[in-house]
């Protein structure tokens, strides 16, 4: 499942640089996550890095983009060409 940033975002700028897939970008008002690039850090880290660093806990799972761990792993492979 991709993650999403809610409107509780305070634009603190800590999530964007920790995303290994460059899935996070500055939107019109708050940061946003591109679900096509978000793997919840599968293949890179044990835990989603944006969730770990967010000071206001505004990055939940996005129910509109439900994915299994296997699908997230496959997305990681497509994005990186990696085998992890």
C-alpha positions as a printed Julia matrix, in Angstrom:
84×3 Matrix{Float64}:
  0.0    0.0     0.0
  1.37   3.41   -0.81
  1.57   6.04    1.87
 -0.05   9.46    1.77
  0.55  12.77    3.5
 -2.49  14.26    5.19
 -3.39  17.92    5.59
 -1.83  17.86    9.07
  1.51  18.25    7.25
  3.46  21.27    8.53
  5.87  21.44    5.55
  8.86  20.79    7.78
 10.89  19.44    4.85
 12.19  16.31    6.62
 10.36  13.63    4.63
 11.37  14.5     1.08
 15.13  13.95    1.42
 14.78  10.57    3.18
 12.62   8.98    0.48
 14.81   6.52   -1.46
 12.4    6.46   -4.43
 11.94  10.23   -4.82
  8.21   9.63   -4.29
  7.73  12.71   -2.1
  7.37  16.15   -3.64
  6.15  19.6    -2.67
  2.5   19.98   -3.66
  0.52  23.19   -3.89
  0.0   23.44   -0.13
  1.7   20.43    1.47
  4.05  17.63    0.54
  2.55  14.77   -1.45
  3.52  11.17   -2.24
  3.44   9.72   -5.75
  1.82   6.29   -5.23
  3.48   4.97   -8.38
  6.89   5.51   -6.75
  6.08   4.72   -3.09
  7.14   1.26   -1.93
  6.87   2.03    1.8
 10.67   1.7     1.6
 10.38  -2.04    0.81
 13.72  -3.11   -0.64
 15.52  -0.17    0.95
 14.7   -0.13    4.67
 12.77  -2.14    7.23
 10.45   0.81    7.98
  9.13   3.68    5.88
 11.64   6.46    6.39
  9.16   9.31    5.94
  6.97   7.88    8.7
 10.01   7.52   10.96
 11.06  11.18   10.62
  7.64  12.89   10.48
  7.26  15.03   13.62
  3.45  15.28   13.37
  2.59  11.69   12.4
  0.71  12.68    9.24
  1.77   9.85    6.9
 -0.67   6.92    7.04
 -1.25   4.11    4.57
 -3.33   5.18    1.59
 -6.31   2.8     1.28
 -6.8    3.93   -2.33
 -3.54   2.17   -3.27
 -3.69  -1.24   -1.6
 -0.66  -3.4    -2.45
  0.68  -6.64   -1.05
  4.28  -6.93    0.15
  5.0   -8.86   -3.04
  3.6   -6.05   -5.19
  5.68  -3.5    -3.27
  8.78  -5.66   -3.82
  8.03  -5.87   -7.54
  7.56  -2.09   -7.7
 10.95  -1.71   -5.96
 12.54  -3.96   -8.61
 10.94  -1.95  -11.44
 12.08   1.37   -9.97
 15.62   0.33   -9.12
 16.46  -2.7   -11.19
 17.42  -4.31   -7.87
 16.87  -7.8    -6.53
 16.52  -7.06   -2.79
